[in-house]
Amino acid sequence: MDIAAADYIAGLAKGLAVLESFDTERQRLNATLAAQRTGLTRAAARRHLLTLAHLGYLETDGHYFWLSPKVLRLSGSYLASARLPRAVQPVLNRLAAQARESFSVAVLDGDAVVVVARSVAPPAEGGGDWQGASLGDPSAVRARARWTAHGLHLGARLPAHATSTGRVLLAALARPALAQWLAERTAATGSLPRLTPYTVTEPEALRRILQQVRQADHCVCSEEHELGVHAVAVPLRDMQGRTVAALNAVLSQNRLRDGAVERELLPLLHEAALELRPQL
């Protein structure tokens, strides 16, 4: 959204930039590190850190700062009031119970997709009657732990170019918007960030993949964001046909091999997407 210069509050923008500078790579920052990450001067970064600590959004030992639980009020307010998470959560819960998989809904935000709703498969009682289902044994909790993406939780930010949800959402962008997205993220190095040995980093290669995603109306992504993690995603569209989010399931290598994705998971995902369409 564009606004007039007179309506822009630079101090607020800088304070939010300091909050956003904390991530999984740097959970604790001092004024020097915060300045490097935000482009502020060290003195300005220090004042913002001290102010945020005074307001309760950061904690500090006098030198380093880290996020406090109060930050969750911001995401909690969104999850409680936003229409999308409330609309999709019952469907995610049903899918998780039915397929014994973990399902998520994500939206595009700059470089990343943000998980706005999630449901995890409930534990099976007594092992369950799973023999004959190609989706496998739902009681295999230890095996499942090896291929569940690290840090996948509500509010998690995952790289758009290397995830199934990200590629579904990028594929839905208009050609000029996609060209700008790629140009902004490859201007410095000519390529996208490499996260694993399998990550596609060449812009033209990603363009070809996104074209395939458009044609197939789904995306399977294997070990490009994290080793051992495989996922399949489909677009969630509103009644005007606009893609507003992506729905995905995380699965194991064995389920990729045995055809369970095409035979069982994709039909479930597409059916859920059609069910949700009037609510989006």
Disulfide bonds with the S-S distance in Angstrom:
none
